[in-house]
Amino acid sequence: MTACAFCGRDNDAGAEFCSDCGKSLLGKLAGLQGVGRGTSGAKGAAPHPQAATRAGSAAATRSTVQTAVAPSCRFCAAPLSGDHPFCSACGRRLTSQGSGPSCARCGAPHSAGAQFCATCGVPVAEPAPTLPRGAVSAGLRETEVTTLGLALLNELGDLLERFERPGPHVTIGREDADLTFPDDAFLSPLHAKLSFEPEAGGLRLVIRDLGSRNGTWVFLEAAHRLDDGDLLLVGSQVIRFRRLGYPGPHAADADATKRMGSVTPAADIASLTQLRADGSARDVIHLSPGHDIQIGRERGHWIFPYDPSMSAVHATIRSEDADFVVIDARSRNGIAVAARGAVPLSHASRILVGDKLLRIELPAAPGTA
């Protein structure tokens, strides 16, 4: 039997891929087994030439990847800045330079300050916020923030009204706020707060939900790596992301009888749940490593034919080892994520409070056109 280094599942001798998580059983494992046989002095046949060749190729590939530093993302060609494990444009996992300590699980080196191991994906530190991307209002000083502009948009994105509020803090609500919309029954009396906060080199604008009933939604400007408990707004569907935990090896029953079960997918490690207005679950789709899913009105793995605000193919949930990334599939209405804590905003970011769609309008930094 051969144990998978990723999930611990026992596999038949000679298997190339894990029957549970689908990871390759060759490469590093085959290389370690070959070294063990060569150094132990035990008698027996040499490793299979094909396995040795694959192990050598995998080792050479890992060595090359770990030492190469690409100035742009190899998936979307976006420029890379700093030593980050993910591309800030498309959200795909990058291989950072192996100049730091080794991973506790797989032993691969990673750069100091890395958040995830580039080889097996084990978290090294808490992930940085990924929603939304880009500079906020760098270069602005507190004394230069005199007004905050908000544009009210209709369903087509056309401008209906523009608001300018003085000062670095603005609250939004139905009654007890700086900016009120008394006709919006979906707004709480005090719903959300926009404020400028100091950061290195200037200020950043953040939004916080103030315990509203329906939440404060920020539309994605780039790929977003999902965290446990994230709420997504896809069309008019509220969808909750939950992690189920990665299944480990199961002990055999006392009589060694094998259990029957679904073969594909082998491991469900997360789920997406469609929520009703009262918060109860209506429909659920499970996520497993190595399997991407698409959500849409007409095509995909999860279809909502009754939602006219959803595009034919609206969103893609992409598997990144044990993580999942949501990507807007060029939909008409976009994808929003419910704000948890302080969420940074940039110029032209869109937020949804109640049924009001607002666009952020920030003053230009000094020296910019």
C-alpha positions in Angstrom: 0.0 0.0 0.0 1.1 3.6 -0.7 -0.1 6.4 1.6 -1.0 9.7 -0.1 1.2 12.6 1.3 -1.7 15.0 0.8 -4.7 13.4 2.4 -3.2 10.2 4.0 -5.4 7.8 2.1 -3.9 4.3 1.5 -3.7 3.3 -2.2 -2.9 0.1 -4.0 0.8 -0.5 -4.7 1.8 0.9 -8.1 -1.0 3.5 -8.2 0.0 6.7 -9.9 -2.8 8.9 -8.4 -4.6 8.9 -5.0 -8.1 7.3 -5.3 -9.4 9.9 -2.8 -8.0 13.4 -3.6 -6.5 12.7 -7.0 -3.0 13.9 -6.2 0.0 12.3 -7.9 1.6 9.5 -5.9 4.8 9.8 -8.0 7.2 12.7 -8.1 8.3 13.4 -4.5 7.1 10.1 -3.1 8.7 8.0 -5.8 11.9 10.0 -5.4 11.9 9.4 -1.6 11.3 5.7 -2.0 14.1 5.4 -4.5 16.5 7.2 -2.1 15.4 5.0 0.8 16.2 1.8 -1.2 19.5 3.1 -2.4 20.8 4.2 1.0 19.5 1.4 3.2 21.6 -1.3 1.5 18.6 -3.6 1.4 18.7 -6.3 -1.3 16.1 -6.2 -4.1 15.4 -5.0 -7.6 16.2 -1.4 -8.5 13.2 1.1 -8.8 11.3 0.9 -12.0 13.0 3.0 -14.7 9.8 4.7 -15.7 9.0 5.7 -12.0 12.6 6.9 -11.6 12.4 9.0 -14.7 9.1 10.6 -13.6 10.5 11.2 -10.2 13.6 12.8 -11.7 11.5 14.9 -14.0 9.3 16.1 -11.2 12.2 17.0 -9.0 13.9 18.9 -11.8 10.6 20.7 -12.5 10.2 21.7 -8.9 13.7 22.9 -8.7 13.3 25.1 -11.8 10.0 26.5 -10.6 11.2 27.4 -7.2 14.2 29.3 -8.4 12.5 31.2 -11.3 11.0 34.6 -10.6 8.5 35.7 -13.2 7.8 39.5 -13.6 4.3 38.8 -14.7 1.6 36.2 -14.0 2.0 33.1 -16.2 -1.8 32.7 -16.4 -3.1 36.2 -17.2 0.2 38.1 -17.9 -0.7 40.8 -15.3 2.4 42.5 -13.7 3.4 41.1 -10.3 4.5 43.3 -7.4 6.2 42.0 -4.2 6.4 38.4 -3.0 2.7 37.3 -3.0 1.5 33.7 -3.3 -1.4 34.8 -5.5 -1.9 36.9 -8.6 -3.8 40.1 -7.7 -5.6 40.1 -11.0 -6.8 36.5 -11.7 -6.3 35.1 -8.2 -4.4 32.0 -9.3 -1.7 30.6 -7.0 1.8 31.6 -7.9 5.1 29.8 -7.1 7.2 32.2 -5.0 11.0 32.0 -4.8 12.2 29.4 -2.3 14.3 31.5 -0.1 12.7 31.1 3.3 11.9 28.3 5.8 10.6 25.0 4.8 6.9 23.9 4.8 6.0 21.9 7.9 3.9 19.4 5.8 5.8 18.8 2.5 9.3 20.2 3.3 9.3 22.5 0.3 11.0 25.9 0.8 9.0 29.1 0.7 9.8 32.7 0.9 9.8 34.5 4.2 6.4 36.2 4.7 4.6 33.8 2.3 1.0 33.0 3.3 0.7 29.6 1.6 3.1 26.9 0.6 3.6 27.1 -3.1 3.8 23.3 -3.4 1.0 21.8 -1.2 -1.0 24.9 -0.3 -0.8 24.6 3.5 -1.4 28.1 5.1 1.7 29.7 6.6 0.0 32.8 7.9 -3.5 34.3 7.9 -4.4 35.3 4.3 -4.5 39.0 3.4 -7.8 40.6 2.4 -8.5 40.0 -1.2 -11.6 42.1 -1.7 -11.4 44.4 -3.6 -7.9 45.0 -5.2 -5.9 48.1 -6.0 -4.8 51.3 -4.4 -7.5 53.1 -2.4 -6.6 56.8 -2.0 -2.9 56.7 -1.4 -1.4 60.1 -1.1 -4.4 61.8 0.5 -3.9 63.3 3.9 -6.6 63.7 6.5 -6.6 67.5 6.1 -7.2 67.0 2.3 -10.3 64.8 2.7 -13.2 67.3 2.7 -15.9 65.4 0.8 -16.8 61.9 -0.1 -18.8 61.4 -3.3 -21.4 58.8 -3.8 -23.3 58.2 -7.1 -26.7 56.5 -7.0 -27.1 54.1 -10.0 -30.0 52.3 -11.5 -30.1 48.6 -12.5 -28.4 49.5 -15.8 -25.6 51.4 -14.1 -26.8 54.8 -15.2 -26.4 57.8 -12.9 -29.6 58.8 -11.0 -28.3 61.2 -8.4 -25.0 62.3 -6.9 -24.3 63.0 -3.2 -21.4 64.7 -1.6 -20.9 64.4 2.1 -18.4 66.5 4.1 -15.9 65.0 6.5 -14.1 61.7 6.6 -17.0 59.6 7.9 -20.4 59.0 6.4 -23.2 56.7 7.6 -26.0 55.3 5.4 -29.4 54.1 6.5 -33.1 54.5 6.3 -33.6 56.9 9.3 -30.7 57.5 11.7 -27.8 58.2 9.3 -26.0 61.0 7.5 -27.3 59.8 4.1 -30.8 58.5 4.3 -33.2 56.7 1.9 -36.5 56.6 3.7 -38.3 54.8 0.9 -36.0 51.7 1.0 -37.6 49.0 3.1 -34.5 46.8 2.8 -32.3 49.3 4.5 -31.9 49.2 8.3 -32.3 52.5 10.2 -28.5 52.6 10.6 -27.1 50.3 7.9 -23.4 51.0 7.0 -20.5 53.4 7.6 -17.9 54.7 5.2 -14.7 56.1 6.8 -11.2 57.1 5.9 -8.5 55.3 8.0 -4.8 56.0 8.1 -2.4 53.6 6.3 1.2 53.8 5.2 1.6 56.7 2.7 -1.9 58.2 3.2 -5.5 57.1 3.8 -7.7 54.3 2.7 -11.5 54.3 2.5 -13.2 51.3 4.2 -16.8 50.3 4.6 -18.3 48.5 7.6 -21.7 46.9 8.0 -23.4 48.2 11.2 -25.3 45.0 12.0 -27.9 45.5 9.3 -30.5 42.9 8.6 -29.7 42.4 4.9 -25.9 43.1 5.0 -23.7 45.4 3.0 -22.4 44.1 -0.3 -19.2 45.0 -2.1 -19.0 44.1 -5.8 -15.9 42.2 -6.8 -13.2 44.0 -8.9 -11.0 40.9 -9.2 -10.9 37.2 -8.4 -11.8 36.6 -4.7 -10.5 33.7 -2.6 -13.4 32.4 -0.5 -13.2 32.2 3.3 -15.5 30.1 5.4 -18.8 31.9 6.0 -18.5 34.2 2.9 -21.9 35.3 1.5 -22.1 35.8 -2.3 -24.7 37.7 -4.3 -24.9 36.0 -7.7 -27.8 37.5 -9.7 -30.5 37.8 -7.0 -29.3 34.6 -5.3 -27.7 34.7 -1.8 -25.2 31.9 -1.6 -23.2 30.9 1.5 -19.7 29.2 1.3 -18.8 26.7 4.0 -15.7 24.6 4.6 -16.4 21.0 5.5 -12.8 20.0 6.4 -10.4 17.8 4.5 -11.2 14.1 5.0 -8.4 12.1 6.4 -7.7 8.3 6.2 -10.4 6.1 7.7 -9.6 3.1 9.8 -10.7 -0.2 8.4 -13.7 -2.0 10.1 -13.0 -4.9 12.3 -14.0 -7.5 9.7 -12.0 -5.6 6.9 -15.2 -5.3 4.8 -15.0 -2.4 2.4 -17.8 0.2 2.3 -19.7 1.1 -0.8 -20.0 4.7 -1.8 -19.9 7.3 -4.6 -16.6 7.1 -6.5 -16.7 10.5 -8.1 -16.1 13.0 -6.6 -13.9 11.3 -4.0 -13.7 14.1 -1.4 -16.1 17.0 -0.7 -14.3 19.7 1.3 -16.6 22.7 0.9 -20.2 23.6 -0.1 -22.3 26.4 -1.5 -25.8 26.8 -0.1 -28.6 28.8 -1.7 -30.4 30.7 1.1 -34.0 31.8 1.3 -35.1 35.2 2.6 -35.5 33.7 6.1 -32.0 32.3 6.0 -33.0 28.7 5.6 -31.2 26.5 3.1 -32.9 25.6 -0.2 -30.3 23.9 -2.4 -26.7 22.8 -1.9 -23.8 22.0 -4.2 -20.6 20.4 -2.9 -17.1 21.3 -3.9 -14.1 19.0 -4.2 -10.4 19.5 -5.0 -9.6 19.6 -8.7 -13.2 20.3 -9.8 -14.3 23.7 -11.0 -18.0 24.6 -11.2 -20.0 27.2 -13.1 -23.1 29.0 -12.0 -25.6 30.5 -14.5 -29.1 31.0 -15.6 -28.8 28.7 -18.7 -25.5 26.9 -18.6 -23.2 25.4 -15.9 -23.2 22.9 -13.1 -25.6 24.9 -10.9 -28.4 26.5 -13.0 -31.1 29.1 -11.9 -33.4 29.4 -14.9 -35.9 31.5 -12.9 -33.4 34.3 -12.1 -33.6 37.0 -14.8 -30.8 39.1 -13.1 -28.3 36.2 -13.6 -26.3 35.9 -16.8 -26.4 32.7 -18.9 -23.0 31.8 -17.4 -22.5 34.1 -14.4 -19.7 32.9 -12.1 -17.0 30.3 -11.9 -15.8 28.6 -8.7 -12.3 27.5 -9.4 -10.5 24.9 -7.3 -7.0 25.8 -6.1 -5.9 22.7 -4.3 -7.8 23.0 -1.0 -8.9 26.6 -1.7 -11.7 28.0 -3.9 -11.7 31.2 -5.9 -14.8 32.9 -7.3 -14.4 34.6 -10.7 -16.9 36.8 -12.5 -17.6 35.2 -15.9 -18.2 38.6 -17.6 -21.7 38.8 -16.1 -24.0 41.8 -16.6 -24.7 42.5 -12.9 -21.4 41.3 -11.4 -20.8 39.3 -8.1 -20.9 40.9 -4.7 -19.6 39.7 -1.3 -21.1 40.6 2.0 -18.8 42.9 4.0 -17.3 41.4 7.2 -15.2 43.8 9.2 -13.5 46.7 7.4 -13.5 46.2 3.7 -11.2 48.6 1.6 -12.8 50.4 -1.3 -11.2 52.2 -4.3 -12.4 54.9 -6.7 -15.4 53.6 -8.7 -16.0 50.6 -6.4 -19.7 49.7 -6.2 -21.6 48.8 -3.1 -25.2 47.6 -2.5 -27.0 48.8 0.7 -30.7 47.8 0.8 -31.8 48.0 -2.8 -29.6 51.1 -3.5 -26.6 50.6 -5.8 -23.9 53.2 -5.0 -20.6 54.0 -6.7 -17.7 55.5 -4.8 -16.2 58.8 -6.1 -12.9 59.6 -4.3 -11.0 62.9 -4.7 -7.8 62.6 -6.8 -4.5 62.3 -5.0 -2.3 65.4 -5.2 -0.3 65.6 -8.5 -2.6 63.3 -10.4 -4.7 64.3 -13.4 
